[in-house]
Structure formats: C-alpha cells, structure tokens
C-alpha cells in the first residue's frame, strides 16, 4: 500500500524540480521502510543482522509509530482524496503499533510471572534440601 502514495510537491519550495525530487525521495523511503517492515515480519536473516530492533515487538511498535508520523497528513489537509488515503494508512500503522505495544506488555508480564514462579520453586527446593540433611 506504500505504492499508492503520490504527493504533490510542497508549495514552499521555489524550484519545481527540487520539490519533485523531494517527493520522489520521500516515496523511495516509504517503499524502502515498507519493505523493511515486511521483511521483519518474515524473519529474514539480514533484518536480524542489521536491524535487530525489529526482532522485538517494542522495536516494531516504535518503527511503525515513526512510519505513521511520516505518512500522516496535516489535519487541515485530510479531506483531499490522496491525503485521506495517507490518513488511513497512517491510522493503520498506528493500530499495528498499538498491537505490538500490547504484545510487549504481555510478553514482559509473562516473563516477570515466570521469574517469580521460578524463584519460588528454587526457594522451595532449597528448603527441602536443608530439611533432607
């Protein structure tokens, strides 16, 4: 869905070719980051080597929030059709980031629970070994 993003050059730039160049650079980065997110989902080896933060749900959440902040248009420009598509894509990325944040919280709480249970079991085993002597 990153290929749908065709933007007009910003009006603040003086030269049209410079503005068009900025738009093409931005689209290139959107495509690149989109492919990076997809490759992280499929656990490609180069992602683990060079983008290790994408192995974990928290890293993916932060990266999706970053992508959503790049894509989302200004509130005043949302009603234009192309900006509406961008707003939907940005909202989708934020929703995915929220899911990853929930997964991170669940993962941390399960890890803490496991550590507590493991610590109690070690204490019980230690007490039993003292009683055996």
HUBEL-V544145 format. One record per backbone hydrogen bond with DSSP energy under -0.5 kcal/mol. CO is the residue of the C=O (numbers start at 1). NH is the residue of the N-H. If there is no record, write none. Layout:
co:nh
CO:NH
CO:NH
//
This chain:
co:nh
1:4
2:5
4:6
5:7
10:13
15:19
16:20
17:21
18:22
19:23
20:24
21:25
22:26
23:27
24:28
25:29
26:30
27:31
28:32
29:33
30:34
31:35
32:36
33:37
34:38
35:39
36:40
37:41
38:42
39:44
40:43
44:47
44:48
45:49
46:50
47:51
51:54
52:55
53:56
56:60
57:61
58:62
59:63
60:64
61:65
62:66
63:67
64:68
65:69
66:70
67:71
68:72
74:77
75:78
77:80
80:84
81:85
82:86
83:87
84:88
85:89
86:90
87:91
88:92
89:93
90:94
91:95
92:96
93:97
94:98
95:99
96:100
97:101
98:102
99:103
100:104
101:105
102:106
103:107
104:108
105:109
106:110
107:111
108:112
109:113
110:114
111:115
112:116
113:117
114:118
115:119
116:120
117:121
118:122
119:123
120:124
121:125
122:126
123:127
124:128
125:129
126:130
127:131
128:132
129:133
//
